[in-house]
Each structure stands twice: as structure tokens, then as C-alpha cells.
Amino acid sequence: MSRTALITGAGRRFGYELAHALLDEGYTVYAHYNTSKGGVEELEKRGAIPIQADFSNNAEIAAMVKQLQQSIESLDILVNNASCFFNNDTIDDDDDKLDAVYQVHAIAPYRLITGLQLALAAAEDGLVINITDIYVERPSVDYIAYCSAKAALANMTLSFAKVLAPEIRVNAIQPGPILFLPEHQDEYRRSVLSETPLTVEGGLEPMIETVKFFRDNRFLTGESIKVDGGRALKI
């Protein structure tokens, strides 16, 4: 029987590449997106099943959960990867963005884990992987809401690991300088890498390898792995 995965934020960057990697292994992939449909269209050509929801909207989260409950008998992997990233000034000027930060990083993962618990438990080894951040332990003062929302997801990882064992394992990945954005200037890139002991941009493959590590090591739950080239040592 084909294994099944749900990846949120699958339209770009890590979510997109992870979806390709799991499709390569024969998974049935449900590829969630909000507005980044371009990448999901490419995944759909390979057989991925697109599913749209705006995680800032509770009704859309509920509708997505209901749709998945009706479509999936068992779910092998749930990757809570969807993200939004706003600094303090943006948050302070826009209440909707403040709400979105907590909705996307905390409320939606909570609803997905609880709503899909039966499907995860029905899998041979149901696994949840939450994508948190190296800043959950040493937060950036410029991104207070973002860091605290990711910290909520990190704590949620521990709580669900306790509650859902032994049927479901719950772990987290804390990424660091994996892949710079196009708008990042050279000076910013050099500054970040100078604070990273391994002094390189990690790329997405180490993240994908860590997902597979969590999947293949069935004695891990409640664990969080930093994939950051050592940057957390210096922030």
C-alpha cells in the first residue's frame, strides 16, 4: 500500500523539494498551499494532490481538515512547514499579520494534528514533523511574534509526543541558514555565514535528510534537531 504524506506550505522552497523527494519514493503526497500555486502545479503533474487553505482563516483550516478526514484512511507523515515571517514594525502596524503569525505556526498545526490523529494512528508508524526555528530558544528581538509563535510549536511538539505515544511519533526540525531568499543582499549573506561555524549555506538536502532520519529511526519522539551549520551556537 502506498505511503501517504501531507506537507503544508508545499508550493515553494523546502516544502516543494520535500514533496518531490517523497514522490520519488512512491508516496501519495497531499501538497498544501495558500497562494503559491505555481510550485504545486508542478507537483500535481507528478501526481501530488493539491489542497488549498488560508491558515489565517479558521474556517478554511476546518474545511481542509474535514476534506482530509474524508480522503485519507491513514497518514504516514504530516509535515507542518507552512510559515509567515514578519518583523515587529510590520506586526505593530497590521493586526491581521499578528493574527496570521500565530494562526499559521500554532493554531493550524494544532488543528491538523488533532484532526488527523486517527489517520496518523492508522499508519504503521504515524509521524508528525514540525518545522520550528533555531530562534525558539534564543529569540530575535526584531521578530518577537514570529519567534514566540514558533516557540509555541516547539512546546506543542513535546506535548503531543507525550500524549500521542506510542501510536504516533512527534518531532521537530530547527532550521538555520538553509537557503537565502533572492532579496537577501551579499552583505547580509556574508554576515549570517560569518556567524555560522560551518560557514556555508546549507541548502535543502540536509533538511530532507533529517525528515528521512526521523522517519527511519522509530525510537525517536519528542526530539528536535537543529539543521543550522552550528549557527545556534553563536546567536
C-alpha positions in Angstrom: 0.0 0.0 0.0 1.3 3.4 -0.9 2.5 5.6 1.9 0.8 9.0 2.3 2.3 12.3 3.4 0.8 15.8 3.9 3.1 18.7 3.6 1.9 22.2 4.4 3.5 25.1 2.5 4.4 22.8 -0.3 4.4 25.4 -3.1 8.0 26.6 -2.6 11.4 26.1 -1.1 11.7 23.3 1.5 8.1 22.1 1.2 8.3 21.9 -2.5 11.6 20.0 -2.6 10.5 17.6 0.2 7.3 16.8 -1.8 9.4 15.9 -4.8 11.7 13.7 -2.7 8.7 11.8 -1.3 7.1 11.5 -4.7 10.4 10.0 -5.8 9.9 7.3 -3.2 6.4 6.5 -4.2 4.4 8.4 -1.6 1.0 9.8 -2.2 1.6 13.4 -1.4 -1.0 16.0 -0.4 0.5 19.3 -1.2 -1.0 22.2 0.8 -0.6 25.7 -0.4 -2.1 29.2 0.3 -1.2 31.3 -2.7 2.0 29.8 -4.1 0.1 27.5 -6.6 2.9 27.6 -9.2 5.1 25.1 -7.5 2.1 22.9 -6.5 1.1 22.8 -10.2 4.5 21.2 -10.9 3.9 18.7 -8.1 0.4 18.0 -9.4 1.9 17.0 -12.7 3.8 14.3 -10.8 0.7 13.0 -9.1 0.6 15.1 -5.9 -2.9 16.1 -4.7 -3.2 19.9 -4.2 -5.1 21.2 -1.3 -5.6 24.9 -0.7 -6.3 26.7 2.6 -5.5 30.1 4.1 -4.3 29.2 7.6 -5.1 32.7 8.8 -8.7 31.7 8.5 -10.1 29.2 11.0 -13.0 28.2 8.7 -10.5 27.2 5.9 -8.4 25.2 8.4 -11.5 23.3 9.5 -12.6 22.7 5.9 -9.2 21.4 5.0 -9.2 19.0 8.0 -12.6 17.7 7.0 -11.6 17.2 3.4 -8.6 15.2 4.5 -10.6 13.2 7.0 -12.8 12.1 4.2 -10.0 11.4 1.8 -7.3 9.7 3.9 -7.6 6.5 5.7 -4.1 6.5 7.0 -1.4 9.2 7.1 2.3 8.2 7.4 3.8 11.7 7.6 2.5 15.1 8.5 5.0 17.9 8.0 3.9 21.2 9.5 6.0 23.5 7.3 3.8 26.5 6.3 5.2 29.7 7.6 4.9 33.5 7.5 7.6 35.9 8.6 7.0 39.5 9.7 9.2 41.9 11.8 8.0 43.9 14.8 7.2 47.0 12.7 5.0 45.1 10.3 3.2 43.3 13.1 2.6 46.5 15.0 1.1 48.2 12.0 -1.2 45.3 11.0 -3.3 43.3 13.4 -4.1 40.8 10.7 -0.5 39.9 10.3 -0.1 39.5 14.1 -3.1 37.0 14.0 -1.6 35.2 11.0 1.7 34.5 12.7 0.0 32.6 15.5 -2.6 31.0 13.2 0.0 29.7 10.8 2.6 28.5 13.2 0.5 27.3 16.2 -3.3 27.1 15.5 -3.1 25.3 12.2 -0.6 22.7 13.3 -2.7 22.0 16.4 -5.8 21.6 14.3 -4.1 19.4 11.8 -2.5 17.1 14.4 -5.7 16.7 16.4 -8.0 16.5 13.4 -5.8 13.9 11.6 -4.9 11.9 14.7 -7.0 8.9 13.7 -5.4 8.7 10.3 -1.9 9.1 11.8 -2.6 6.3 14.3 -3.9 4.1 11.5 -0.5 4.2 9.7 2.1 1.6 10.6 4.3 4.4 12.1 2.5 7.7 12.1 4.9 10.6 12.2 4.5 14.3 12.7 7.4 16.7 12.0 7.0 20.3 13.0 9.4 22.9 11.4 10.3 25.3 14.2 13.4 27.5 14.2 16.7 27.9 16.0 15.3 31.1 17.5 12.8 29.4 19.7 15.4 29.2 22.4 17.2 32.4 21.8 14.7 34.7 20.1 15.4 37.6 17.8 14.2 40.9 19.4 13.3 42.1 15.9 10.8 39.2 15.3 9.1 38.8 18.6 5.8 37.5 17.4 7.3 35.1 14.9 9.8 33.6 17.5 7.1 33.2 20.1 4.7 31.5 17.7 7.5 29.1 16.7 8.2 28.5 20.4 4.6 27.6 20.8 5.0 25.0 18.1 8.2 23.7 19.7 6.4 23.2 23.0 3.4 21.6 21.2 5.9 19.1 19.7 6.8 18.0 23.2 3.2 17.9 24.5 1.9 15.9 21.5 4.9 13.5 21.7 3.8 12.6 25.3 0.1 12.4 24.5 0.1 10.5 21.2 2.7 7.9 22.0 3.1 5.1 21.2 0.9 5.2 18.1 2.2 8.5 16.8 5.7 10.0 17.0 6.1 13.8 17.0 9.4 15.5 16.4 10.8 18.9 15.2 13.4 20.3 12.9 15.0 23.7 13.7 16.4 25.2 10.5 19.1 27.8 10.3 20.7 29.4 7.2 19.4 26.8 4.8 18.5 28.8 1.7 18.8 32.6 1.4 16.0 34.5 -0.3 16.6 36.3 -3.6 16.2 39.7 -1.8 19.0 39.0 0.7 21.9 41.2 -0.2 25.5 39.9 -0.3 26.4 41.9 2.9 23.6 40.2 4.8 24.6 36.7 3.5 28.2 37.3 4.5 27.2 38.4 7.9 25.0 35.4 8.5 27.6 32.9 7.3 30.3 34.6 9.4 28.2 33.7 12.4 27.7 30.1 11.2 30.6 27.8 12.3 30.4 25.7 9.1 30.4 29.0 7.1 28.2 27.7 4.3 24.6 27.9 3.1 23.1 24.6 4.0 20.7 24.0 1.1 17.6 22.0 1.3 19.0 18.5 1.2 20.1 18.4 4.8 16.5 19.2 5.8 15.2 16.4 3.6 17.7 14.0 5.0 16.6 14.9 8.5 13.0 14.2 7.7 14.1 10.8 6.4 16.2 10.2 9.5 13.1 10.9 11.8 11.1 8.6 9.6 13.6 5.7 9.6 14.6 5.8 13.3 11.4 4.6 15.0 12.9 5.2 18.5 12.7 8.9 18.3 9.9 11.1 19.6 9.8 14.4 21.3 13.1 15.2 19.7 14.2 18.4 18.0 17.2 18.6 15.7 19.0 21.8 14.6 19.9 21.8 11.0 21.8 25.1 11.0 25.6 24.5 10.4 26.1 25.3 14.1 24.6 28.8 13.9 22.6 28.4 17.1 25.9 28.3 19.0 26.5 31.9 18.1 23.2 33.7 18.2 
